[in-house]
Amino acid sequence: MPIFEYRCKDCGGKFELFRSFSNTDPVCCPDCDSQNTIKLLSTFASSGGGSGDFSSSASSCCSENFG
């Protein structure tokens, strides 16, 4: 079940909620019990390592060009 982020339009509180994609029930703010909430656009973080991680090559590139 995914985690969704929400913001309450009444009190401004932000919160996360485990919720299935098929659940259409209103979302209530845990701080003020308002149903005036909006789903936020979430970003995903990834811990690098492996061929997709270019931080070491970027630092060597910078030291070659500017060092």
Biotite code that builds the C-alpha atoms (Angstrom):
import biotite.structure as struc

atoms = struc.array([
    struc.Atom([0.000, 0.000, 0.000], chain_id="A", res_id=1, res_name="MET", atom_name="CA", element="C"),
    struc.Atom([1.521, 3.358, -1.001], chain_id="A", res_id=2, res_name="PRO", atom_name="CA", element="C"),
    struc.Atom([2.153, 6.336, 1.246], chain_id="A", res_id=3, res_name="ILE", atom_name="CA", element="C"),
    struc.Atom([0.536, 9.573, 0.110], chain_id="A", res_id=4, res_name="PHE", atom_name="CA", element="C"),
    struc.Atom([1.329, 13.079, 1.352], chain_id="A", res_id=5, res_name="GLU", atom_name="CA", element="C"),
    struc.Atom([-1.475, 15.549, 2.046], chain_id="A", res_id=6, res_name="TYR", atom_name="CA", element="C"),
    struc.Atom([-1.817, 19.165, 3.147], chain_id="A", res_id=7, res_name="ARG", atom_name="CA", element="C"),
    struc.Atom([-4.785, 20.570, 5.016], chain_id="A", res_id=8, res_name="CYS", atom_name="CA", element="C"),
    struc.Atom([-6.173, 23.735, 3.422], chain_id="A", res_id=9, res_name="LYS", atom_name="CA", element="C"),
    struc.Atom([-7.700, 24.836, 6.738], chain_id="A", res_id=10, res_name="ASP", atom_name="CA", element="C"),
    struc.Atom([-4.808, 24.542, 9.219], chain_id="A", res_id=11, res_name="CYS", atom_name="CA", element="C"),
    struc.Atom([-1.873, 24.113, 6.805], chain_id="A", res_id=12, res_name="GLY", atom_name="CA", element="C"),
    struc.Atom([-0.728, 20.864, 8.397], chain_id="A", res_id=13, res_name="GLY", atom_name="CA", element="C"),
    struc.Atom([1.112, 18.287, 6.295], chain_id="A", res_id=14, res_name="LYS", atom_name="CA", element="C"),
    struc.Atom([0.793, 14.573, 6.906], chain_id="A", res_id=15, res_name="PHE", atom_name="CA", element="C"),
    struc.Atom([1.381, 11.176, 5.329], chain_id="A", res_id=16, res_name="GLU", atom_name="CA", element="C"),
    struc.Atom([-1.179, 8.411, 5.000], chain_id="A", res_id=17, res_name="LEU", atom_name="CA", element="C"),
    struc.Atom([-1.032, 4.748, 3.957], chain_id="A", res_id=18, res_name="PHE", atom_name="CA", element="C"),
    struc.Atom([-3.866, 4.468, 1.476], chain_id="A", res_id=19, res_name="ARG", atom_name="CA", element="C"),
    struc.Atom([-4.851, 2.092, -1.295], chain_id="A", res_id=20, res_name="SER", atom_name="CA", element="C"),
    struc.Atom([-5.292, 3.464, -4.810], chain_id="A", res_id=21, res_name="PHE", atom_name="CA", element="C"),
    struc.Atom([-8.913, 2.317, -4.850], chain_id="A", res_id=22, res_name="SER", atom_name="CA", element="C"),
    struc.Atom([-9.881, 4.086, -1.596], chain_id="A", res_id=23, res_name="ASN", atom_name="CA", element="C"),
    struc.Atom([-12.098, 7.081, -2.439], chain_id="A", res_id=24, res_name="THR", atom_name="CA", element="C"),
    struc.Atom([-13.111, 7.998, 1.126], chain_id="A", res_id=25, res_name="ASP", atom_name="CA", element="C"),
    struc.Atom([-12.450, 11.624, 2.150], chain_id="A", res_id=26, res_name="PRO", atom_name="CA", element="C"),
    struc.Atom([-9.102, 12.261, 3.839], chain_id="A", res_id=27, res_name="VAL", atom_name="CA", element="C"),
    struc.Atom([-9.305, 13.955, 7.246], chain_id="A", res_id=28, res_name="CYS", atom_name="CA", element="C"),
    struc.Atom([-6.533, 16.081, 8.703], chain_id="A", res_id=29, res_name="CYS", atom_name="CA", element="C"),
    struc.Atom([-5.166, 14.474, 11.899], chain_id="A", res_id=30, res_name="PRO", atom_name="CA", element="C"),
    struc.Atom([-4.624, 17.937, 13.457], chain_id="A", res_id=31, res_name="ASP", atom_name="CA", element="C"),
    struc.Atom([-7.997, 19.632, 12.936], chain_id="A", res_id=32, res_name="CYS", atom_name="CA", element="C"),
    struc.Atom([-10.269, 16.849, 11.536], chain_id="A", res_id=33, res_name="ASP", atom_name="CA", element="C"),
    struc.Atom([-11.023, 18.916, 8.411], chain_id="A", res_id=34, res_name="SER", atom_name="CA", element="C"),
    struc.Atom([-11.789, 17.109, 5.160], chain_id="A", res_id=35, res_name="GLN", atom_name="CA", element="C"),
    struc.Atom([-10.477, 20.114, 3.199], chain_id="A", res_id=36, res_name="ASN", atom_name="CA", element="C"),
    struc.Atom([-7.228, 18.353, 2.227], chain_id="A", res_id=37, res_name="THR", atom_name="CA", element="C"),
    struc.Atom([-5.231, 18.075, -0.991], chain_id="A", res_id=38, res_name="ILE", atom_name="CA", element="C"),
    struc.Atom([-2.872, 15.352, -2.150], chain_id="A", res_id=39, res_name="LYS", atom_name="CA", element="C"),
    struc.Atom([0.670, 16.637, -2.674], chain_id="A", res_id=40, res_name="LEU", atom_name="CA", element="C"),
    struc.Atom([2.997, 15.656, -5.455], chain_id="A", res_id=41, res_name="LEU", atom_name="CA", element="C"),
    struc.Atom([5.620, 13.439, -3.861], chain_id="A", res_id=42, res_name="SER", atom_name="CA", element="C"),
    struc.Atom([9.227, 13.024, -4.884], chain_id="A", res_id=43, res_name="THR", atom_name="CA", element="C"),
    struc.Atom([11.194, 9.834, -4.637], chain_id="A", res_id=44, res_name="PHE", atom_name="CA", element="C"),
    struc.Atom([14.664, 9.624, -3.169], chain_id="A", res_id=45, res_name="ALA", atom_name="CA", element="C"),
    struc.Atom([17.185, 7.015, -4.123], chain_id="A", res_id=46, res_name="SER", atom_name="CA", element="C"),
    struc.Atom([20.424, 6.126, -2.435], chain_id="A", res_id=47, res_name="SER", atom_name="CA", element="C"),
    struc.Atom([23.060, 5.825, -5.132], chain_id="A", res_id=48, res_name="GLY", atom_name="CA", element="C"),
    struc.Atom([25.779, 3.253, -5.518], chain_id="A", res_id=49, res_name="GLY", atom_name="CA", element="C"),
    struc.Atom([26.418, 1.326, -8.644], chain_id="A", res_id=50, res_name="GLY", atom_name="CA", element="C"),
    struc.Atom([26.661, 2.447, -12.229], chain_id="A", res_id=51, res_name="SER", atom_name="CA", element="C"),
    struc.Atom([24.024, 5.172, -11.828], chain_id="A", res_id=52, res_name="GLY", atom_name="CA", element="C"),
    struc.Atom([26.047, 6.992, -9.171], chain_id="A", res_id=53, res_name="ASP", atom_name="CA", element="C"),
    struc.Atom([28.183, 9.635, -10.852], chain_id="A", res_id=54, res_name="PHE", atom_name="CA", element="C"),
    struc.Atom([29.298, 11.644, -7.821], chain_id="A", res_id=55, res_name="SER", atom_name="CA", element="C"),
    struc.Atom([32.847, 10.216, -7.829], chain_id="A", res_id=56, res_name="SER", atom_name="CA", element="C"),
    struc.Atom([33.332, 10.837, -11.550], chain_id="A", res_id=57, res_name="SER", atom_name="CA", element="C"),
    struc.Atom([31.937, 14.356, -11.192], chain_id="A", res_id=58, res_name="ALA", atom_name="CA", element="C"),
    struc.Atom([34.422, 15.205, -8.464], chain_id="A", res_id=59, res_name="SER", atom_name="CA", element="C"),
    struc.Atom([37.378, 13.843, -10.449], chain_id="A", res_id=60, res_name="SER", atom_name="CA", element="C"),
    struc.Atom([36.171, 15.753, -13.503], chain_id="A", res_id=61, res_name="CYS", atom_name="CA", element="C"),
    struc.Atom([36.029, 18.985, -11.505], chain_id="A", res_id=62, res_name="CYS", atom_name="CA", element="C"),
    struc.Atom([39.486, 18.459, -10.022], chain_id="A", res_id=63, res_name="SER", atom_name="CA", element="C"),
    struc.Atom([40.951, 17.801, -13.482], chain_id="A", res_id=64, res_name="GLU", atom_name="CA", element="C"),
    struc.Atom([39.358, 20.896, -14.976], chain_id="A", res_id=65, res_name="ASN", atom_name="CA", element="C"),
    struc.Atom([39.793, 23.281, -12.054], chain_id="A", res_id=66, res_name="PHE", atom_name="CA", element="C"),
    struc.Atom([42.560, 21.777, -9.920], chain_id="A", res_id=67, res_name="GLY", atom_name="CA", element="C"),
])
